[in-house]
Amino acid sequence: MKVVHQRYVAHSDAHYAGNLVDGAFGLKLFGDAGTHLAITIDGHESLFAGYASVEFLAPVRGGDVVEVEARLASKGRRSRTVDFELRVICRSVDDSGRAEVLAEPIVATRARGTAVVPADTATTTP
């Protein structure tokens, strides 16, 4: 099971030289997608316990359009291991506002984390 969110990255989200967006931006989007996945699976927002790994692989810039995927990797009695991926699917061409849809998405961030649901809301089906 998976959920996918898409979002425009505003130029105001860039904080660093080169119009770069900080890594925390993507992690926030992972939280949103993870919550959506938890509601889809268990009917509960869940509580995020932590990341087992996070990899920053390519830059995210103001003017990009990104796609965030949260995919259920495994399901315990109350824990849910989730794989996340943030991909840049459109990129700003220059400062004029022109942009292009990328032929191949750029994988910018990957992570794996664990969410926990309360015992009374956990579903038992995979």
Steps between C-alpha positions, in 0.01 A plus 500: 500500500623851423391863483644774280490877555614768257592856595643815351806625688469876540807717449439627854579145626860536378739606776845445354719618214408347167129518588537183712232373735604341830465126558241555774258614229492147355475338842190709574346375176589144603307560822193614307511202264569261790195631685288454187630142466424426867144629466456288187629185671374536857253788506732682744767766453758293695804632685834512324772328705803589289709451191729200458670669203488821300693564176523842333588412141431812291402862558146631524464860382240772514282471190513119492196277506560195717328170547515321834418132535439314826493123456424241766810278527386279788229482760531377856229475761516877569805617305511594135830524313469754221730573206497859376627651176500863385538555126537826307259472205516859367788746522524875457702587187604853597390803701233593244246250636554250219508136607503157342356160576797268539517197270624295797432602862804581715503303825597764756436331837436147627418393853365214707310556819268342753155613605299355788122483534306459825409138579128565476525636143759265348369284219613141476482459125820552299 
